[in-house]
Amino acid sequence: MLLAMPAAAQTVRYEPQEAGSKVSIAGTSTLHNWTVDGPTIRGFIEADANFPESALTDPKAARPHVQVLIPS
């Protein structure tokens, strides 16, 4: 679940709620398949307030700023 928070005049910032967040990542390697489970997700997404519609006319709006931190 995400919370919306204003970050700048025309930008919306979404942050995850720490309670109830989790992540699972699965992958493969030349040795074996692997998975990692994380109990929390931190970070944010900052996008134009009119995203995704604004991305159709503004190339910069088509690239929201995303930062993710998954503590081990």
Residue, then its C-alpha position, 0 to 999 in steps of 0.5 A: m500500500l502506498l501513501a501519497m505525499p506532496a514533494a514539490a509544486q507539480t510532483v506527487r511522492y508515493e511512499p510505502q507503508e512499512a506495516g504489512s509491506k514485504v517483497s520476494i525476489a526470485g532469480t537464476s544463476t549458473l549454479h542454482n535458482w535462488t529467492v530472497d524474502g524481505p520483511t520491509i520495503r522502503g523508498f519512494i516514487e516521485a511523479d508528475a501530478n498528472f502522470p501517466e497522462s503527462a508522459l504522453t506529451d512531456p518526455k521528462a514526465a515519462r521518467p518518474h524518479v524511483q528509489v527502492l531500499i530493501p534492507s537485508 
